[in-house]
Amino acid sequence: MPENLPLIDLLSEVRACRLCEKDLPLGPNPVLRASASARLLIVGQAPGTRVHASGIPWNDPSGDRLRQWLQMDRERFYDDSRIAIVPMGFCYPGRGRSGDLPPRPECAAQWHAALLEQMPRIELVLLIGQYAQNHYLGRSRETLTERVRRWRDFGPRFLPLPHPSPRNTLWLKRNPWFEAEVVPELRRRVAAIP
């Protein structure tokens, strides 16, 4: 783990990281955003191919749905001074049989604690998907659905969410309570952060 570096230097180190280069089909391109003044932290999985190519986190249909859930336009969403975006894996991990592979485990182990230490003003952490939830809330036998259904148990700091991927449209249809209960609370909490 890196020593206690100023955030600007730490981000430079993260962006130069080659820790798992041999396992990345498109090569390393760490995608994240952070600032010491950020109050909201979004922890997702890993960049997809579009995000890898653009270098802009959540710059895809998943990001469109996430911004819709947040009731937030792109300008505010990408305001680094307010919102940090630190996925579990910073680089595109490759494709598996049923979609993208899981985020590489090296990133969170190597960088997350040091990054969080340099963002002391974080008030709310959105944990998007099972990898972020397992890392920050601990591994559990419960399903993602069960964990998200218990969202009240993790406040006020954490809010577990499903992934906003278009692949999860069926999950959203099967779990209407999410958009009826969790999304309004998500919007309320995010709006309350200055």
C-alpha positions as CSV (number, residue, x, y, z in Angstrom):
1,M,0.0,0.0,0.0
2,P,1.3,3.5,-0.9
3,E,2.6,5.7,1.9
4,N,0.5,8.7,2.9
5,L,0.9,10.7,-0.3
6,P,-1.0,13.9,-1.2
7,L,-4.0,12.9,-3.3
8,I,-2.6,14.5,-6.5
9,D,0.5,12.3,-6.2
10,L,-1.6,9.2,-5.2
11,L,-3.8,9.7,-8.3
12,S,-0.7,9.9,-10.5
13,E,0.5,6.6,-9.1
14,V,-2.9,5.0,-9.6
15,R,-3.0,6.2,-13.2
16,A,0.5,4.8,-13.8
17,C,-0.4,1.4,-12.2
18,R,0.6,-1.7,-14.1
19,L,0.0,-4.2,-11.3
20,C,-2.2,-6.5,-13.4
21,E,-1.1,-5.5,-16.9
22,K,-0.5,-9.1,-18.0
23,D,-4.1,-9.9,-17.3
24,L,-5.8,-7.0,-19.1
25,P,-6.9,-7.7,-22.7
26,L,-6.9,-4.0,-23.6
27,G,-4.0,-3.0,-21.4
28,P,-4.0,-0.8,-18.4
29,N,-6.1,2.4,-18.4
30,P,-7.1,3.2,-14.8
31,V,-10.4,5.2,-14.8
32,L,-11.3,7.0,-11.6
33,R,-12.0,10.5,-10.3
34,A,-11.3,11.8,-6.8
35,S,-10.7,15.0,-4.8
36,A,-10.2,15.8,-1.2
37,S,-13.4,17.9,-1.2
38,A,-15.6,15.1,-2.6
39,R,-18.6,14.3,-0.4
40,L,-20.2,11.5,-2.4
41,L,-18.3,8.4,-3.4
42,I,-19.5,6.1,-6.1
43,V,-18.0,2.6,-6.0
44,G,-18.9,0.5,-9.0
45,Q,-17.4,-2.6,-10.5
46,A,-14.9,-1.9,-13.4
47,P,-14.9,0.1,-16.6
48,G,-16.5,-1.5,-19.7
49,T,-15.1,-1.1,-23.2
50,R,-16.7,2.3,-23.8
51,V,-15.4,3.7,-20.6
52,H,-12.0,2.2,-21.3
53,A,-11.9,3.9,-24.7
54,S,-13.1,7.3,-23.4
55,G,-11.4,7.3,-20.0
56,I,-14.7,8.8,-18.6
57,P,-16.3,6.7,-15.8
58,W,-20.0,5.8,-16.3
59,N,-19.9,7.1,-19.8
60,D,-22.3,4.5,-21.1
61,P,-25.9,3.3,-20.8
62,S,-25.3,2.2,-17.2
63,G,-24.1,5.7,-16.4
64,D,-27.2,7.1,-18.0
65,R,-29.4,5.0,-15.8
66,L,-27.4,5.8,-12.7
67,R,-27.7,9.5,-13.4
68,Q,-31.4,9.0,-13.8
69,W,-31.6,7.3,-10.4
70,L,-29.6,10.2,-8.9
71,Q,-31.7,12.8,-10.8
72,M,-28.4,14.4,-11.8
73,D,-27.1,15.9,-15.1
74,R,-23.7,15.0,-16.5
75,E,-22.2,18.3,-15.4
76,R,-22.9,17.8,-11.8
77,F,-22.2,14.1,-11.9
78,Y,-18.7,14.8,-13.3
79,D,-17.9,17.6,-10.8
80,D,-14.8,16.1,-9.2
81,S,-14.9,18.6,-6.3
82,R,-18.2,17.0,-5.1
83,I,-18.3,13.4,-6.5
84,A,-15.5,10.8,-6.4
85,I,-15.8,7.7,-8.6
86,V,-13.5,4.9,-7.5
87,P,-14.5,1.5,-8.9
88,M,-13.4,-1.8,-7.5
89,G,-11.2,-2.4,-10.5
90,F,-9.8,0.6,-12.4
91,C,-9.2,-1.1,-15.7
92,Y,-11.4,-3.1,-18.1
93,P,-11.0,-6.7,-17.0
94,G,-12.1,-8.5,-20.2
95,R,-15.0,-10.4,-21.4
96,G,-16.4,-13.7,-19.9
97,R,-19.1,-16.0,-21.1
98,S,-22.0,-13.9,-19.7
99,G,-20.6,-10.4,-19.8
100,D,-17.6,-8.6,-18.5
101,L,-15.3,-10.4,-16.1
102,P,-15.3,-9.4,-12.4
103,P,-13.1,-6.5,-11.5
104,R,-9.4,-7.4,-10.9
105,P,-8.9,-7.7,-7.1
106,E,-5.5,-6.0,-7.1
107,C,-7.0,-2.4,-7.3
108,A,-9.1,-2.4,-4.2
109,A,-6.4,-4.1,-2.2
110,Q,-3.7,-1.8,-3.4
111,W,-5.4,1.6,-3.6
112,H,-8.8,1.9,-1.9
113,A,-7.7,2.5,1.7
114,A,-5.1,5.1,0.6
115,L,-7.6,6.9,-1.6
116,L,-10.3,7.0,1.1
117,E,-7.8,8.4,3.6
118,Q,-7.3,11.4,1.3
119,M,-11.0,12.0,0.9
120,P,-12.0,12.8,4.5
121,R,-15.2,14.7,3.6
122,I,-17.1,11.7,2.1
123,E,-20.6,11.5,3.6
124,L,-22.3,8.9,1.5
125,V,-20.8,5.9,-0.3
126,L,-22.9,4.3,-3.1
127,L,-22.0,0.6,-3.3
128,I,-23.0,-0.5,-6.8
129,G,-23.1,-4.3,-7.3
130,Q,-21.9,-7.2,-5.3
131,Y,-18.2,-6.6,-5.5
132,A,-18.4,-3.2,-3.9
133,Q,-20.8,-4.4,-1.3
134,N,-18.7,-7.4,-0.4
135,H,-15.6,-5.3,-0.1
136,Y,-17.1,-2.5,2.1
137,L,-19.9,-4.4,3.9
138,G,-18.2,-7.8,4.2
139,R,-18.9,-11.0,2.4
140,S,-22.3,-12.4,3.0
141,R,-24.4,-15.4,2.1
142,E,-27.3,-13.2,1.2
143,T,-28.0,-12.4,-2.4
144,L,-27.6,-8.9,-3.9
145,T,-31.4,-8.5,-3.8
146,E,-31.5,-9.4,-0.1
147,R,-28.7,-7.0,0.7
148,V,-30.2,-4.1,-1.3
149,R,-33.6,-4.8,0.3
150,R,-31.8,-4.2,3.7
151,W,-30.5,-0.8,2.5
152,R,-31.7,0.9,5.8
153,D,-29.3,-1.3,7.8
154,F,-26.2,0.3,6.2
155,G,-26.9,4.0,6.6
156,P,-26.1,6.7,6.9
157,R,-22.7,6.1,5.3
158,F,-23.4,3.3,2.8
159,L,-26.2,2.7,0.4
160,P,-26.1,-0.7,-1.5
161,L,-27.5,-0.6,-5.1
162,P,-27.8,-3.0,-7.9
163,H,-25.8,-2.3,-11.0
164,P,-27.7,0.1,-13.3
165,S,-26.7,-1.9,-16.4
166,P,-29.3,-2.5,-19.1
167,R,-28.7,-6.2,-18.4
168,N,-30.5,-5.7,-15.1
169,T,-33.8,-4.4,-16.6
170,L,-35.4,-7.7,-15.7
171,W,-34.2,-7.4,-12.1
172,L,-35.7,-4.0,-11.9
173,K,-39.1,-5.3,-13.2
174,R,-39.0,-8.2,-10.7
175,N,-38.2,-5.9,-7.8
176,P,-40.4,-2.8,-8.1
177,W,-39.8,-1.9,-4.5
178,F,-36.3,-0.7,-5.5
179,E,-37.6,2.2,-7.7
180,A,-40.5,2.8,-5.3
181,E,-38.4,2.9,-2.0
182,V,-34.7,3.0,-2.6
183,V,-34.4,5.4,-5.5
184,P,-36.4,8.2,-3.7
185,E,-34.2,7.7,-0.6
186,L,-31.1,7.8,-2.9
187,R,-32.2,11.1,-4.4
188,R,-33.0,12.5,-1.0
189,R,-29.6,11.6,0.4
190,V,-27.7,12.9,-2.6
191,A,-29.6,16.1,-2.7
192,A,-28.9,16.7,1.0
193,I,-25.1,16.7,0.3
194,P,-23.9,20.3,-0.3
